[in-house]
Amino acid sequence: MKKRKFKIYLTPAENSIVIQSLNHLRNTMLRENQDTGCLDELLLKAMCSPVKKM
């Protein structure tokens, strides 16, 4: 089964909120000694993604 891909367009403010939220979740998971592998990849994608100015 082929996975569907989605593209979302965020303003710089929205992108900042996403990054901050993911980082907060990552810190919480680290405190609880949980694996953060998937979250690390998602955080890197959010940080490296181009931001369109609308």
mmCIF file of the N, C-alpha and C atoms, coordinates in Angstrom:
data_MODEL
# 
_entry.id   MODEL 
# 
loop_
_atom_site.group_PDB 
_atom_site.id 
_atom_site.type_symbol 
_atom_site.label_atom_id 
_atom_site.label_alt_id 
_atom_site.label_comp_id 
_atom_site.label_asym_id 
_atom_site.label_entity_id 
_atom_site.label_seq_id 
_atom_site.pdbx_PDB_ins_code 
_atom_site.Cartn_x 
_atom_site.Cartn_y 
_atom_site.Cartn_z 
_atom_site.occupancy 
_atom_site.B_iso_or_equiv 
_atom_site.pdbx_formal_charge 
_atom_site.auth_seq_id 
_atom_site.auth_comp_id 
_atom_site.auth_asym_id 
_atom_site.auth_atom_id 
_atom_site.pdbx_PDB_model_num 
ATOM 1   N N  . MET A 1 1  ? 0.843  -1.177 0.000  1.00 0.00 ? 1  MET A N  1 
ATOM 2   C CA . MET A 1 1  ? 0.000  0.000  0.000  1.00 0.00 ? 1  MET A CA 1 
ATOM 3   C C  . MET A 1 1  ? 0.889  1.241  0.000  1.00 0.00 ? 1  MET A C  1 
ATOM 4   N N  . LYS A 1 2  ? 0.602  2.163  -0.886 1.00 0.00 ? 2  LYS A N  1 
ATOM 5   C CA . LYS A 1 2  ? 1.404  3.367  -1.023 1.00 0.00 ? 2  LYS A CA 1 
ATOM 6   C C  . LYS A 1 2  ? 0.954  4.412  -0.003 1.00 0.00 ? 2  LYS A C  1 
ATOM 7   N N  . LYS A 1 3  ? 1.935  5.030  0.655  1.00 0.00 ? 3  LYS A N  1 
ATOM 8   C CA . LYS A 1 3  ? 1.616  6.060  1.636  1.00 0.00 ? 3  LYS A CA 1 
ATOM 9   C C  . LYS A 1 3  ? 1.367  7.383  0.936  1.00 0.00 ? 3  LYS A C  1 
ATOM 10  N N  . ARG A 1 4  ? 0.362  8.103  1.408  1.00 0.00 ? 4  ARG A N  1 
ATOM 11  C CA . ARG A 1 4  ? 0.074  9.420  0.855  1.00 0.00 ? 4  ARG A CA 1 
ATOM 12  C C  . ARG A 1 4  ? 0.952  10.463 1.526  1.00 0.00 ? 4  ARG A C  1 
ATOM 13  N N  . LYS A 1 5  ? 1.399  11.438 0.761  1.00 0.00 ? 5  LYS A N  1 
ATOM 14  C CA . LYS A 1 5  ? 2.195  12.528 1.297  1.00 0.00 ? 5  LYS A CA 1 
ATOM 15  C C  . LYS A 1 5  ? 1.362  13.788 1.297  1.00 0.00 ? 5  LYS A C  1 
ATOM 16  N N  . PHE A 1 6  ? 1.559  14.590 2.314  1.00 0.00 ? 6  PHE A N  1 
ATOM 17  C CA . PHE A 1 6  ? 0.841  15.843 2.433  1.00 0.00 ? 6  PHE A CA 1 
ATOM 18  C C  . PHE A 1 6  ? 1.839  16.988 2.517  1.00 0.00 ? 6  PHE A C  1 
ATOM 19  N N  . LYS A 1 7  ? 1.491  18.113 1.951  1.00 0.00 ? 7  LYS A N  1 
ATOM 20  C CA . LYS A 1 7  ? 2.302  19.315 2.074  1.00 0.00 ? 7  LYS A CA 1 
ATOM 21  C C  . LYS A 1 7  ? 1.476  20.340 2.830  1.00 0.00 ? 7  LYS A C  1 
ATOM 22  N N  . ILE A 1 8  ? 2.104  20.948 3.809  1.00 0.00 ? 8  ILE A N  1 
ATOM 23  C CA . ILE A 1 8  ? 1.430  22.010 4.536  1.00 0.00 ? 8  ILE A CA 1 
ATOM 24  C C  . ILE A 1 8  ? 2.270  23.271 4.389  1.00 0.00 ? 8  ILE A C  1 
ATOM 25  N N  . TYR A 1 9  ? 1.615  24.389 4.338  1.00 0.00 ? 9  TYR A N  1 
ATOM 26  C CA . TYR A 1 9  ? 2.285  25.672 4.211  1.00 0.00 ? 9  TYR A CA 1 
ATOM 27  C C  . TYR A 1 9  ? 2.049  26.466 5.484  1.00 0.00 ? 9  TYR A C  1 
ATOM 28  N N  . LEU A 1 10 ? 3.137  26.870 6.118  1.00 0.00 ? 10 LEU A N  1 
ATOM 29  C CA . LEU A 1 10 ? 3.056  27.575 7.388  1.00 0.00 ? 10 LEU A CA 1 
ATOM 30  C C  . LEU A 1 10 ? 3.676  28.956 7.260  1.00 0.00 ? 10 LEU A C  1 
ATOM 31  N N  . THR A 1 11 ? 3.130  29.889 7.998  1.00 0.00 ? 11 THR A N  1 
ATOM 32  C CA . THR A 1 11 ? 3.753  31.202 8.104  1.00 0.00 ? 11 THR A CA 1 
ATOM 33  C C  . THR A 1 11 ? 4.942  31.070 9.044  1.00 0.00 ? 11 THR A C  1 
ATOM 34  N N  . PRO A 1 12 ? 5.850  32.031 9.047  1.00 0.00 ? 12 PRO A N  1 
ATOM 35  C CA . PRO A 1 12 ? 6.981  31.946 9.971  1.00 0.00 ? 12 PRO A CA 1 
ATOM 36  C C  . PRO A 1 12 ? 6.555  31.812 11.438 1.00 0.00 ? 12 PRO A C  1 
ATOM 37  N N  . ALA A 1 13 ? 5.489  32.470 11.826 1.00 0.00 ? 13 ALA A N  1 
ATOM 38  C CA . ALA A 1 13 ? 5.011  32.378 13.206 1.00 0.00 ? 13 ALA A CA 1 
ATOM 39  C C  . ALA A 1 13 ? 4.495  30.975 13.512 1.00 0.00 ? 13 ALA A C  1 
ATOM 40  N N  . GLU A 1 14 ? 3.746  30.400 12.585 1.00 0.00 ? 14 GLU A N  1 
ATOM 41  C CA . GLU A 1 14 ? 3.225  29.048 12.779 1.00 0.00 ? 14 GLU A CA 1 
ATOM 42  C C  . GLU A 1 14 ? 4.362  28.030 12.811 1.00 0.00 ? 14 GLU A C  1 
ATOM 43  N N  . ASN A 1 15 ? 5.364  28.213 11.955 1.00 0.00 ? 15 ASN A N  1 
ATOM 44  C CA . ASN A 1 15 ? 6.514  27.315 11.934 1.00 0.00 ? 15 ASN A CA 1 
ATOM 45  C C  . ASN A 1 15 ? 7.252  27.368 13.269 1.00 0.00 ? 15 ASN A C  1 
ATOM 46  N N  . SER A 1 16 ? 7.385  28.539 13.826 1.00 0.00 ? 16 SER A N  1 
ATOM 47  C CA . SER A 1 16 ? 8.044  28.694 15.123 1.00 0.00 ? 16 SER A CA 1 
ATOM 48  C C  . SER A 1 16 ? 7.274  27.965 16.224 1.00 0.00 ? 16 SER A C  1 
ATOM 49  N N  . ILE A 1 17 ? 5.964  28.048 16.189 1.00 0.00 ? 17 ILE A N  1 
ATOM 50  C CA . ILE A 1 17 ? 5.126  27.376 17.181 1.00 0.00 ? 17 ILE A CA 1 
ATOM 51  C C  . ILE A 1 17 ? 5.273  25.860 17.067 1.00 0.00 ? 17 ILE A C  1 
ATOM 52  N N  . VAL A 1 18 ? 5.305  25.343 15.845 1.00 0.00 ? 18 VAL A N  1 
ATOM 53  C CA . VAL A 1 18 ? 5.468  23.898 15.632 1.00 0.00 ? 18 VAL A CA 1 
ATOM 54  C C  . VAL A 1 18 ? 6.806  23.431 16.190 1.00 0.00 ? 18 VAL A C  1 
ATOM 55  N N  . ILE A 1 19 ? 7.871  24.167 15.897 1.00 0.00 ? 19 ILE A N  1 
ATOM 56  C CA . ILE A 1 19 ? 9.204  23.786 16.375 1.00 0.00 ? 19 ILE A CA 1 
ATOM 57  C C  . ILE A 1 19 ? 9.262  23.828 17.900 1.00 0.00 ? 19 ILE A C  1 
ATOM 58  N N  . GLN A 1 20 ? 8.720  24.872 18.508 1.00 0.00 ? 20 GLN A N  1 
ATOM 59  C CA . GLN A 1 20 ? 8.728  24.984 19.964 1.00 0.00 ? 20 GLN A CA 1 
ATOM 60  C C  . GLN A 1 20 ? 7.928  23.863 20.610 1.00 0.00 ? 20 GLN A C  1 
ATOM 61  N N  . SER A 1 21 ? 6.792  23.511 20.022 1.00 0.00 ? 21 SER A N  1 
ATOM 62  C CA . SER A 1 21 ? 5.955  22.439 20.570 1.00 0.00 ? 21 SER A CA 1 
ATOM 63  C C  . SER A 1 21 ? 6.648  21.087 20.476 1.00 0.00 ? 21 SER A C  1 
ATOM 64  N N  . LEU A 1 22 ? 7.272  20.818 19.334 1.00 0.00 ? 22 LEU A N  1 
ATOM 65  C CA . LEU A 1 22 ? 7.996  19.554 19.173 1.00 0.00 ? 22 LEU A CA 1 
ATOM 66  C C  . LEU A 1 22 ? 9.172  19.470 20.136 1.00 0.00 ? 22 LEU A C  1 
ATOM 67  N N  . ASN A 1 23 ? 9.863  20.582 20.323 1.00 0.00 ? 23 ASN A N  1 
ATOM 68  C CA . ASN A 1 23 ? 10.996 20.593 21.248 1.00 0.00 ? 23 ASN A CA 1 
ATOM 69  C C  . ASN A 1 23 ? 10.528 20.371 22.691 1.00 0.00 ? 23 ASN A C  1 
ATOM 70  N N  . HIS A 1 24 ? 9.400  20.966 23.060 1.00 0.00 ? 24 HIS A N  1 
ATOM 71  C CA . HIS A 1 24 ? 8.848  20.767 24.405 1.00 0.00 ? 24 HIS A CA 1 
ATOM 72  C C  . HIS A 1 24 ? 8.478  19.294 24.618 1.00 0.00 ? 24 HIS A C  1 
ATOM 73  N N  . LEU A 1 25 ? 7.844  18.686 23.612 1.00 0.00 ? 25 LEU A N  1 
ATOM 74  C CA . LEU A 1 25 ? 7.483  17.271 23.697 1.00 0.00 ? 25 LEU A CA 1 
ATOM 75  C C  . LEU A 1 25 ? 8.735  16.400 23.800 1.00 0.00 ? 25 LEU A C  1 
ATOM 76  N N  . ARG A 1 26 ? 9.769  16.740 23.027 1.00 0.00 ? 26 ARG A N  1 
ATOM 77  C CA . ARG A 1 26 ? 11.027 15.985 23.073 1.00 0.00 ? 26 ARG A CA 1 
ATOM 78  C C  . ARG A 1 26 ? 11.661 16.061 24.458 1.00 0.00 ? 26 ARG A C  1 
ATOM 79  N N  . ASN A 1 27 ? 11.683 17.253 25.056 1.00 0.00 ? 27 ASN A N  1 
ATOM 80  C CA . ASN A 1 27 ? 12.254 17.406 26.396 1.00 0.00 ? 27 ASN A CA 1 
ATOM 81  C C  . ASN A 1 27 ? 11.472 16.602 27.425 1.00 0.00 ? 27 ASN A C  1 
ATOM 82  N N  . THR A 1 28 ? 10.161 16.571 27.297 1.00 0.00 ? 28 THR A N  1 
ATOM 83  C CA . THR A 1 28 ? 9.330  15.785 28.203 1.00 0.00 ? 28 THR A CA 1 
ATOM 84  C C  . THR A 1 28 ? 9.639  14.299 28.065 1.00 0.00 ? 28 THR A C  1 
ATOM 85  N N  . MET A 1 29 ? 9.772  13.844 26.831 1.00 0.00 ? 29 MET A N  1 
ATOM 86  C CA . MET A 1 29 ? 10.078 12.431 26.603 1.00 0.00 ? 29 MET A CA 1 
ATOM 87  C C  . MET A 1 29 ? 11.465 12.069 27.125 1.00 0.00 ? 29 MET A C  1 
ATOM 88  N N  . LEU A 1 30 ? 12.422 12.964 26.995 1.00 0.00 ? 30 LEU A N  1 
ATOM 89  C CA . LEU A 1 30 ? 13.765 12.705 27.517 1.00 0.00 ? 30 LEU A CA 1 
ATOM 90  C C  . LEU A 1 30 ? 13.750 12.590 29.041 1.00 0.00 ? 30 LEU A C  1 
ATOM 91  N N  . ARG A 1 31 ? 12.958 13.448 29.703 1.00 0.00 ? 31 ARG A N  1 
ATOM 92  C CA . ARG A 1 31 ? 12.849 13.374 31.166 1.00 0.00 ? 31 ARG A CA 1 
ATOM 93  C C  . ARG A 1 31 ? 12.259 12.055 31.617 1.00 0.00 ? 31 ARG A C  1 
ATOM 94  N N  . GLU A 1 32 ? 11.362 11.490 30.796 1.00 0.00 ? 32 GLU A N  1 
ATOM 95  C CA . GLU A 1 32 ? 10.717 10.216 31.129 1.00 0.00 ? 32 GLU A CA 1 
ATOM 96  C C  . GLU A 1 32 ? 11.480 9.017  30.572 1.00 0.00 ? 32 GLU A C  1 
ATOM 97  N N  . ASN A 1 33 ? 12.682 9.245  30.054 1.00 0.00 ? 33 ASN A N  1 
ATOM 98  C CA . ASN A 1 33 ? 13.539 8.192  29.492 1.00 0.00 ? 33 ASN A CA 1 
ATOM 99  C C  . ASN A 1 33 ? 12.861 7.411  28.378 1.00 0.00 ? 33 ASN A C  1 
ATOM 100 N N  . GLN A 1 34 ? 12.126 8.096  27.513 1.00 0.00 ? 34 GLN A N  1 
ATOM 101 C CA . GLN A 1 34 ? 11.488 7.458  26.365 1.00 0.00 ? 34 GLN A CA 1 
ATOM 102 C C  . GLN A 1 34 ? 12.322 7.721  25.114 1.00 0.00 ? 34 GLN A C  1 
ATOM 103 N N  . ASP A 1 35 ? 12.154 6.871  24.106 1.00 0.00 ? 35 ASP A N  1 
ATOM 104 C CA . ASP A 1 35 ? 12.878 7.010  22.849 1.00 0.00 ? 35 ASP A CA 1 
ATOM 105 C C  . ASP A 1 35 ? 12.342 8.215  22.073 1.00 0.00 ? 35 ASP A C  1 
ATOM 106 N N  . THR A 1 36 ? 13.237 9.044  21.551 1.00 0.00 ? 36 THR A N  1 
ATOM 107 C CA . THR A 1 36 ? 12.841 10.247 20.815 1.00 0.00 ? 36 THR A CA 1 
ATOM 108 C C  . THR A 1 36 ? 13.265 10.197 19.352 1.00 0.00 ? 36 THR A C  1 
ATOM 109 N N  . GLY A 1 37 ? 13.585 9.022  18.831 1.00 0.00 ? 37 GLY A N  1 
ATOM 110 C CA . GLY A 1 37 ? 14.098 8.885  17.468 1.00 0.00 ? 37 GLY A CA 1 
ATOM 111 C C  . GLY A 1 37 ? 13.188 9.470  16.407 1.00 0.00 ? 37 GLY A C  1 
ATOM 112 N N  . CYS A 1 38 ? 11.934 9.077  16.405 1.00 0.00 ? 38 CYS A N  1 
ATOM 113 C CA . CYS A 1 38 ? 10.987 9.581  15.398 1.00 0.00 ? 38 CYS A CA 1 
ATOM 114 C C  . CYS A 1 38 ? 10.755 11.072 15.577 1.00 0.00 ? 38 CYS A C  1 
ATOM 115 N N  . LEU A 1 39 ? 10.686 11.507 16.804 1.00 0.00 ? 39 LEU A N  1 
ATOM 116 C CA . LEU A 1 39 ? 10.453 12.923 17.078 1.00 0.00 ? 39 LEU A CA 1 
ATOM 117 C C  . LEU A 1 39 ? 11.646 13.766 16.643 1.00 0.00 ? 39 LEU A C  1 
ATOM 118 N N  . ASP A 1 40 ? 12.855 13.237 16.800 1.00 0.00 ? 40 ASP A N  1 
ATOM 119 C CA . ASP A 1 40 ? 14.052 13.947 16.354 1.00 0.00 ? 40 ASP A CA 1 
ATOM 120 C C  . ASP A 1 40 ? 14.017 14.180 14.843 1.00 0.00 ? 40 ASP A C  1 
ATOM 121 N N  . GLU A 1 41 ? 13.621 13.148 14.092 1.00 0.00 ? 41 GLU A N  1 
ATOM 122 C CA . GLU A 1 41 ? 13.534 13.270 12.641 1.00 0.00 ? 41 GLU A CA 1 
ATOM 123 C C  . GLU A 1 41 ? 12.497 14.313 12.236 1.00 0.00 ? 41 GLU A C  1 
ATOM 124 N N  . LEU A 1 42 ? 11.353 14.295 12.902 1.00 0.00 ? 42 LEU A N  1 
ATOM 125 C CA . LEU A 1 42 ? 10.297 15.250 12.593 1.00 0.00 ? 42 LEU A CA 1 
ATOM 126 C C  . LEU A 1 42 ? 10.728 16.668 12.935 1.00 0.00 ? 42 LEU A C  1 
ATOM 127 N N  . LEU A 1 43 ? 11.424 16.832 14.040 1.00 0.00 ? 43 LEU A N  1 
ATOM 128 C CA . LEU A 1 43 ? 11.912 18.147 14.449 1.00 0.00 ? 43 LEU A CA 1 
ATOM 129 C C  . LEU A 1 43 ? 12.921 18.680 13.437 1.00 0.00 ? 43 LEU A C  1 
ATOM 130 N N  . LEU A 1 44 ? 13.815 17.831 12.954 1.00 0.00 ? 44 LEU A N  1 
ATOM 131 C CA . LEU A 1 44 ? 14.780 18.254 11.936 1.00 0.00 ? 44 LEU A CA 1 
ATOM 132 C C  . LEU A 1 44 ? 14.085 18.661 10.644 1.00 0.00 ? 44 LEU A C  1 
ATOM 133 N N  . LYS A 1 45 ? 13.065 17.927 10.250 1.00 0.00 ? 45 LYS A N  1 
ATOM 134 C CA . LYS A 1 45 ? 12.322 18.279 9.037  1.00 0.00 ? 45 LYS A CA 1 
ATOM 135 C C  . LYS A 1 45 ? 11.631 19.625 9.202  1.00 0.00 ? 45 LYS A C  1 
ATOM 136 N N  . ALA A 1 46 ? 11.076 19.882 10.374 1.00 0.00 ? 46 ALA A N  1 
ATOM 137 C CA . ALA A 1 46 ? 10.396 21.150 10.615 1.00 0.00 ? 46 ALA A CA 1 
ATOM 138 C C  . ALA A 1 46 ? 11.393 22.312 10.632 1.00 0.00 ? 46 ALA A C  1 
ATOM 139 N N  . MET A 1 47 ? 12.583 22.063 11.176 1.00 0.00 ? 47 MET A N  1 
ATOM 140 C CA . MET A 1 47 ? 13.580 23.124 11.267 1.00 0.00 ? 47 MET A CA 1 
ATOM 141 C C  . MET A 1 47 ? 14.204 23.432 9.904  1.00 0.00 ? 47 MET A C  1 
ATOM 142 N N  . CYS A 1 48 ? 14.309 22.451 9.032  1.00 0.00 ? 48 CYS A N  1 
ATOM 143 C CA . CYS A 1 48 ? 14.972 22.632 7.738  1.00 0.00 ? 48 CYS A CA 1 
ATOM 144 C C  . CYS A 1 48 ? 13.998 22.952 6.611  1.00 0.00 ? 48 CYS A C  1 
ATOM 145 N N  . SER A 1 49 ? 12.715 22.965 6.894  1.00 0.00 ? 49 SER A N  1 
ATOM 146 C CA . SER A 1 49 ? 11.731 23.185 5.839  1.00 0.00 ? 49 SER A CA 1 
ATOM 147 C C  . SER A 1 49 ? 11.698 24.661 5.439  1.00 0.00 ? 49 SER A C  1 
ATOM 148 N N  . PRO A 1 50 ? 11.488 24.925 4.145  1.00 0.00 ? 50 PRO A N  1 
ATOM 149 C CA . PRO A 1 50 ? 11.386 26.326 3.713  1.00 0.00 ? 50 PRO A CA 1 
ATOM 150 C C  . PRO A 1 50 ? 10.069 26.930 4.197  1.00 0.00 ? 50 PRO A C  1 
ATOM 151 N N  . VAL A 1 51 ? 10.109 28.193 4.527  1.00 0.00 ? 51 VAL A N  1 
ATOM 152 C CA . VAL A 1 51 ? 8.920  28.895 5.017  1.00 0.00 ? 51 VAL A CA 1 
ATOM 153 C C  . VAL A 1 51 ? 8.473  29.852 3.938  1.00 0.00 ? 51 VAL A C  1 
ATOM 154 N N  . LYS A 1 52 ? 7.216  29.736 3.529  1.00 0.00 ? 52 LYS A N  1 
ATOM 155 C CA . LYS A 1 52 ? 6.672  30.647 2.528  1.00 0.00 ? 52 LYS A CA 1 
ATOM 156 C C  . LYS A 1 52 ? 6.082  31.857 3.226  1.00 0.00 ? 52 LYS A C  1 
ATOM 157 N N  . LYS A 1 53 ? 6.443  33.031 2.735  1.00 0.00 ? 53 LYS A N  1 
ATOM 158 C CA . LYS A 1 53 ? 5.852  34.244 3.282  1.00 0.00 ? 53 LYS A CA 1 
ATOM 159 C C  . LYS A 1 53 ? 4.570  34.543 2.516  1.00 0.00 ? 53 LYS A C  1 
ATOM 160 N N  . MET A 1 54 ? 3.491  34.716 3.259  1.00 0.00 ? 54 MET A N  1 
ATOM 161 C CA . MET A 1 54 ? 2.187  34.927 2.625  1.00 0.00 ? 54 MET A CA 1 
ATOM 162 C C  . MET A 1 54 ? 1.785  36.376 2.770  1.00 0.00 ? 54 MET A C  1 
# 
